Amino acid sequence: MGITATDISQRIIEAVLAQKLAPGTRLGEQPLALLFDCSRTIVREALTRLAARGIVTVSARRGWYLIAPSRDEAREAFEARRVIELGLLRGRRPLDKPALTRLKKHLAQEKAALRGDDVGARSFLLGDFHVCLAECLGNSLLADTLRDYTARTTLIAMLYQSSHEAAQSCQEHVAIVAALEQGDAARAEALMAAHLASVQSGLQLDTQTDDPLHQLRQALTPLSPPTPATAAASSTSRRPRAARRDGSDPADPAPAYLGALL
């Protein structure tokens, strides 16, 4: 059996969750048909489904492309996730053993991904935790909805340069599962609320602008001429200096610590 529209849409969602497709990425019908070795009709069906789910959009000039949410849409997406996820946790009974086993296995995969260098797998697992939790709480319908909202917030995190640490997300997931294991639904709900708030607060929503020329305008702003004090300091900095013990010039920048680049 050949590939289906469901297969293609699922692959696109997975690529978004893994942060392999950026907001606004164009999704051409012909390239996708060649990639998946199928007809453009099947590709169009997959993209139409994703458009209905709010993941892609289409225009007469640009064709199909991934959404690039505005600041207001970003806030709405997080509000929708709060309604769904906190509602699922509210008043829950302790999870059964199979559900806890599945969640702990997922957490182990997250921790392993954090130790590795596959950023895509790490991103996917951190987002998929919320879908997995919804399924373990017994609501597959809301889990499907949550998958789409998680994909949206992944695109939002890429667009608005999230500073939320992956390790922090994993730790917060561990705490939520621990509360559920102890049968403390109220604590699990409070931890989830704090987690979502922390992820949202890591976004640079307030520093973004709707001006389409913002980045270009900043880049092309005329440079200010150096003041006399600045010029004097620059002249002073060019004076000969004693060499370091290793023979290097102290004016040269210190060698970068590799750990800071990873």
N, C-alpha and C positions, 0 to 999 in steps of 0.2 A: 504493500500500500504506500502511495506517495505521500509527500508532506501535505498537511492540511493548513487551512487558515488559522486554526487554533494553535498549531505548532509554531507558526511564524509569529503570531502575536505573543505567545508565551516566550519565545526566544528574545523578542524585542524588550519585553518587560524585564527579563532576567539581565539583559545587557544594561538596561537603565539602572537596575538595582546594584549592579556591579560597577557603576559609574564608567562604563565603556562607551556610552553614547551621551554626548553633551546636550544641554538644552538648545533647542533651535536646529538640531541636526536634520538635514534634509534626507528624506527616505524615498528615494526614487523607485517607482514601480519596476522599471526595467532592470536596474542593478540588483534589486532584491529578487526578481524573478530568475536572473542568472545565478545569483548566489545560492538560492534554494532549489534551483533546477525545477521550476514549476511555471505555470502560466501567470500572466499579469492579472488575470481574473481572480486567482486565489490570493495573490498579494493584495489586490485592491480590497478584497473581502476582509483580510486580516487588518488592514489599515483602517477600514471603515469601522470595524469593531473597536479598535483602539481609540478612534475618534469619539465614538459613543461613550467610551469609558473616560474620556478627558485626558488621554495621554498624548495623542497626536492631534494635529489640526491640518486643514487643507485650505489652500487659496488658489485662485485661478492662475496667478503668475508664478508662485513658488512651488506649487504642488503640495505633497505631504511633508510634514516636518514635525519634530518633537516640540511640545509646548515649551515656552519660556515664561513661567509665571511672573506676574507683576507682584509688587510688594503686598498689595491687598489680597491677591489670590494666594500668596504664601501664607499669610495670617489665617485666611479662611481654611486652608488645607490643614494646618495644625489644629485649628479649632474643631474641624471635623474628626480628626484623629482622636482628640481628647474625648469628644462625645462618644465615639465608638469604643475606645479602649477602656476608658474609665467605667463606662456603662457595663462592659463585659465583666469587669472585675468586681463591681459593686455587689456586695452581699453573697459572694461565691462561697460554696462549700469547699472543703479541702479537696484538692485534685486526687484522682485515683492513681494507683501505682504506675500503670502504663503511660499516663499523661506526664507524670513527673519524670519517668525514665526517658521519655522522648525529649522533654525540655532540657534535662541534664546532658543528654547526648548532644543537643544543639549547642549548649553552652561550652561543652568540651571542644566542639568544632570551632567555635568562635575563638577560644583561647589558643588553639593550634594555629588558626589563621593569623592571629596577632603575632605569634612567634615567627611566622613565615614572611615571605616577601611578595606574596600574591595579593596586591591591594584590591583587585577585583573580587576575589573570593571573600576577603574580609568585609568589604562593603556589602556584598550580597547577603552574607550571613547575619550581619548586624541588622539589616533591614528585614530579613526574612524571619528573625526572631519574633517579631510582632505578629506576623501571619501565623507562624507556628503556635504561638500562645493562644491566638483566637481559635485555632482548630482544636487545640487541647482543651479549651474551655467549652467546646461542643457546639460552636456556631460556624459552620462552613460557609454560610451565606455572607456573614459579616467578615469572615476571613478573606473571601474573594474581594469584597469591597475595600478592605484594609490593604490588600496587596496593591491595589491601584493608588490609594492615597499614599502608601509608603513609596511607591515609584515617583509620585508627584513630589513628595518632600525630598527624595534623593536628588531630583533635578533642581529643586529649590536650593539644596545645600551646595550643589555645584555652582549654581548661578550667583548665589549670594555669599560665596566663599566662607563656608562654615569653618569655625575654629574648634568645634567640638571634637575632643579626642576619642579615637576608636577605643582605646583601653578604658576610658571612663564609661563609655556606653556599655561595654562588656561587664564592667563591675556593677553598673546599675541594673543590668539584666539579671545578674547573679543574685542581687539583693531582692529583686521582685520574685524570682522563683523560690528563694529561701522563705519569704513571707508566705507564699502560697503553700509551701510544704508544711509550714507550721499552722496552716489553717487560719492565718490572720489576713482576711480579705481586705479589711480597712487599711492595714499597713501596705499591702500590695498596691491598692488603689492610690494611696498617697505617694508611694515610691514611683509609680508610673506617671502620676501628674508632675512630680518633680523632674523625672527623666525627660519627658516631652518639653517641659519648660526650659530645661537646661539645653536641649538640642536647639530649640528655637532661639534662645538667647545668644547662641553662638553664631547666628547669622548676622550679616551686616545689612540688615533691612533698613535701618535708619540712615545709613550713609550712602545708600544708592539714590539715584535720581532717574526720573522718567525722561530726562533730556537725552535724545538719541545721540547728540553730539558731545555728551559730557566728557568721555575719555579723550576724544580728539581735541576738544576745547582745552582741556587741561594740558595735554601734551604740547600744544602749539602756543601756549601762553608765553609772551615775550619774557626772556630772562632778565632779571634785575641786574644792573651794572654793579660790580663789586664796590663796596664802600672803602674809604681810605684805611679803616681798621682791618678790614678783610684782606686788602692788598698787602698791608704790612705783615700780617700774620702769614700770608702765603709766601712772602719773601723770606721771612724768618725760617719757615719750614724747609726752605731749599738750602739752608746753610749746611756745611759738612758736619756729619755726626760720627761719633766713635762707633766702630764696628762692634757687633755682638761677639760673644765668646766663640760662637760657631762660625764667625767670619761673615755672617749675613749683614746686610744693611738694615739698621733699625728703622729706616724710613719705609721699608717694604712691609706690607701687611703680614701679620702673623699667619702661619699656615693654618688652614681651616681644619677644625676638628671633625673627623669623618662622621662621628655620631650625630653631629648637629645637622648633617646633610641628609640623614636617612629619615 
